[in-house]
């Protein structure tokens, strides 16, 4: 698996205020500005929407969490392994003069180590795999407008039948015809906003949550069941190993994020955009 990321220069010089920290790795505000500017192609003093900023910070946190997790089990790339990772990135089209190359080499080397397996990688997975030993069983009604989602919630609160409403109004034809059922899927299978809402509802003792925005529209979600399942054995992960270790890393690492750049949601191991109106908030990178 070759690391498919845009060039990310992550300089930590300038401002001394830590904006993002994952273990021993940190970015100050200037570092975040540089990171986002490199990904978006905008200047480091530009104004960028908060959703984009949070997505870039989330990517940084994911890969730095993986590096930190592996290091805690003495899985650290050798100079030779870093050289191999560098060659892979250059072969994929990375500019050898890019300032972000050293950091990306570390991320690529970590992915390569996961794919190679080994006792340390196995130990890291098996120590935390309990975090993945759950399935969420849910149903949803998908509509295009927030007002429509509120109308659905009102109908349900006044005795409406969830399955019948899903059949009649849901814009998801697959689940809609099944009464809204999405079945049971492991943690990490849903888009982050969907999963974050479900886990938040569970924590609050709720079984219905909405409207939940996503790129598909607005969801009204019913939580049907949370199942405990047997974790996938390490040797059976195959090509899913990188995704599984990235997820485990995000759920198990200590992460700090300045609220202006996003909200660290430990329940799902991801960085969410700052709370606010549905219209994207803006972040001034140079401030």
C-alpha positions in Angstrom: 0.0 0.0 0.0 1.6 3.3 -1.1 0.6 6.3 1.0 -1.8 8.3 -1.1 -1.6 11.7 0.3 -1.0 15.1 -1.1 2.2 16.9 -0.3 2.0 18.0 3.3 4.8 20.2 4.7 4.5 20.1 8.4 7.0 22.5 9.7 6.7 23.1 13.5 8.7 26.4 13.6 7.3 29.8 14.5 4.4 29.9 16.9 5.1 28.1 20.2 1.4 27.2 20.9 0.8 23.5 20.3 -2.2 23.1 18.0 -2.1 19.3 17.5 -0.3 16.7 19.6 -0.1 12.9 19.1 2.2 11.3 21.6 5.6 12.9 21.2 4.7 14.5 17.8 3.2 18.0 17.7 2.4 20.8 15.4 2.1 24.4 16.4 -0.3 26.8 14.7 2.2 27.7 12.0 2.7 24.0 11.3 -1.0 23.4 10.9 -1.2 26.5 8.6 1.6 25.1 6.5 0.0 21.6 6.4 -3.4 22.9 5.3 -1.8 25.3 2.8 0.2 22.5 1.1 -2.8 20.2 0.8 -5.2 22.8 -0.5 -2.8 24.8 -2.6 -3.7 28.0 -0.8 -1.3 30.4 0.9 -0.6 29.9 4.6 -2.5 33.1 5.5 -5.6 32.1 3.5 -9.1 31.5 5.0 -10.1 27.9 4.7 -13.4 26.3 5.6 -13.3 24.5 8.9 -14.4 21.1 7.4 -11.4 21.1 5.1 -9.0 22.1 8.0 -10.4 19.4 10.2 -10.0 16.8 7.5 -6.3 17.7 7.0 -5.7 17.6 10.8 -7.5 14.3 11.0 -5.2 12.8 8.3 -2.2 14.0 10.3 -3.6 12.5 13.5 -4.3 9.1 11.9 -0.9 8.5 10.6 1.0 10.0 13.6 -1.2 7.8 15.8 -0.1 4.7 13.8 3.6 5.7 14.1 3.1 6.2 17.9 1.3 2.9 18.4 4.0 0.9 16.6 6.8 2.7 18.4 5.2 1.7 21.8 5.7 -1.9 20.7 9.3 -1.3 19.5 8.3 -1.4 15.9 10.4 1.4 14.4 11.6 1.7 10.8 15.3 1.1 10.2 17.3 3.4 7.9 17.0 0.7 5.2 13.2 0.5 5.6 12.9 4.3 5.5 15.0 4.2 2.3 12.6 1.7 0.8 9.6 3.8 1.8 11.3 6.9 0.2 11.8 5.0 -3.1 8.1 4.0 -3.1 7.0 7.5 -2.6 9.3 8.8 -5.3 8.1 6.1 -7.7 4.5 7.2 -7.0 5.4 10.7 -8.2 6.5 12.6 -5.1 9.0 15.4 -5.6 12.3 14.5 -3.9 12.7 18.2 -2.9 9.3 18.4 -1.2 9.7 19.6 2.4 7.1 17.2 3.6 9.0 14.1 2.4 10.7 13.2 5.7 7.3 13.0 7.5 5.7 11.1 4.7 8.5 8.6 4.6 7.8 7.9 8.3 4.1 7.3 7.5 4.9 5.1 4.5 7.4 3.1 6.5 4.8 2.5 9.2 2.3 1.2 6.6 5.0 -1.0 5.2 5.8 -2.4 8.6 2.1 -3.2 9.2 1.9 -5.0 5.9 5.0 -7.0 6.7 3.4 -8.2 9.9 5.9 -9.3 12.6 5.5 -10.0 16.3 5.5 -6.3 17.3 2.7 -5.4 14.9 0.7 -8.5 16.0 1.2 -7.5 19.7 0.0 -3.9 19.0 -3.1 -5.2 17.3 -4.0 -7.9 19.8 -3.5 -5.6 22.8 -6.2 -3.2 21.4 -8.4 -5.3 19.2 -11.1 -5.3 21.9 -11.8 -1.8 20.8 -13.0 -3.2 17.5 -15.1 -6.1 18.9 -18.5 -4.4 18.4 -21.0 -4.1 15.7 -23.6 -1.4 15.4 -27.0 -2.4 14.1 -28.9 0.6 12.9 -31.7 1.8 10.6 -32.0 5.2 9.0 -34.3 7.4 7.0 -32.3 9.6 4.6 -33.8 12.9 3.3 -32.3 15.8 1.4 -33.4 18.7 3.6 -32.9 19.3 7.3 -36.5 20.4 7.7 -37.6 17.1 6.2 -35.6 15.3 8.8 -37.2 17.3 11.6 -40.6 16.4 10.1 -39.7 12.7 10.2 -38.6 13.0 13.8 -42.0 14.7 14.7 -43.9 11.9 12.9 -42.0 9.3 14.9 -42.6 11.1 18.1 -46.3 11.1 17.5 -46.6 7.4 16.8 -45.4 7.1 13.2 -44.0 3.7 12.2 -40.2 3.9 11.4 -40.2 1.2 8.7 -43.3 2.6 6.9 -41.8 6.1 6.9 -38.5 4.7 5.5 -40.3 2.9 2.7 -42.3 6.1 1.8 -39.8 8.9 2.2 -36.2 7.7 2.5 -33.9 8.7 -0.3 -31.7 5.6 0.2 -33.5 3.1 -2.1 -31.6 0.1 -0.8 -32.3 0.5 2.9 -35.6 2.3 2.4 -37.2 -0.7 0.9 -36.0 -2.7 3.8 -37.7 -0.5 6.3 -34.5 1.6 6.7 -32.4 -1.3 8.0 -28.7 -1.0 7.5 -28.0 -4.3 9.2 -25.1 -4.8 11.6 -21.6 -3.5 10.7 -18.3 -3.1 12.6 -17.1 0.2 14.1 -15.5 2.3 11.4 -17.8 1.2 8.6 -19.9 4.3 8.6 -19.0 7.8 7.6 -17.6 9.6 10.7 -20.5 12.0 11.2 -22.9 9.0 11.2 -20.9 6.9 13.6 -20.2 9.8 15.9 -23.9 10.5 16.2 -24.7 6.9 16.9 -22.0 6.6 19.6 -23.1 9.9 21.1 -26.7 8.8 21.3 -25.7 5.5 23.0 -23.7 7.4 25.5 -26.7 9.5 26.3 -29.0 6.5 26.5 -30.9 7.3 23.3 -32.1 5.1 20.6 -33.0 7.7 18.0 -30.9 10.6 16.8 -31.1 13.2 14.1 -30.9 15.2 11.9 -27.4 13.9 11.2 -25.7 15.6 8.2 -23.4 13.8 5.9 -22.4 14.1 2.2 -25.5 12.1 1.4 -28.1 14.4 3.0 -29.7 14.3 6.5 -30.2 11.1 8.4 -32.7 10.1 11.1 -31.0 7.1 12.8 -32.5 4.4 14.9 -30.1 2.3 17.0 -31.5 -1.2 17.0 -28.7 -3.2 18.7 -25.0 -3.1 19.7 -23.5 -6.6 19.4 -20.3 -7.9 20.8 -18.5 -9.9 18.1 -15.3 -12.0 18.0 -12.4 -9.9 16.7 -10.8 -10.8 13.4 -7.6 -12.8 14.2 -4.4 -10.9 13.2 -3.4 -13.6 10.6 -6.8 -13.2 8.9 -6.6 -9.5 8.4 -4.7 -9.7 5.1 -5.1 -6.5 3.1 -7.3 -5.0 5.8 -4.3 -4.9 8.3 -3.4 -1.2 7.5 -7.0 0.0 8.0 -7.4 -2.1 11.2 -4.2 -0.8 12.7 -5.0 2.8 11.7 -8.4 2.5 13.4 -6.9 0.8 16.6 -4.2 3.6 16.7 -6.8 6.4 16.6 -8.9 4.8 19.3 -6.0 4.2 21.7 -3.6 7.2 21.4 -3.6 10.3 23.5 -4.5 13.2 21.1 -4.9 16.9 21.7 -6.4 19.2 19.1 -6.8 23.0 19.4 -10.6 23.6 19.1 -10.1 26.1 16.3 -8.9 23.3 14.0 -11.3 20.6 15.0 -12.7 18.5 17.9 -10.9 15.3 18.8 -13.6 12.6 19.2 -12.1 9.7 21.1 -15.2 7.6 20.7 -14.5 7.2 17.0 -10.8 8.1 17.0 -11.3 11.0 14.5 -11.1 14.7 14.3 -14.4 16.4 13.6 -15.0 19.9 12.4 -15.7 22.5 15.1 -19.4 22.6 16.1 -21.4 25.3 14.4 -24.0 26.0 11.7 -24.3 23.7 8.8 -22.8 26.4 6.5 -19.0 25.8 6.7 -17.3 27.9 9.3 -14.0 29.5 8.3 -10.5 29.2 9.8 -7.9 31.9 9.2 -4.8 29.8 8.8 -2.3 32.5 9.8 -3.9 33.3 13.1 
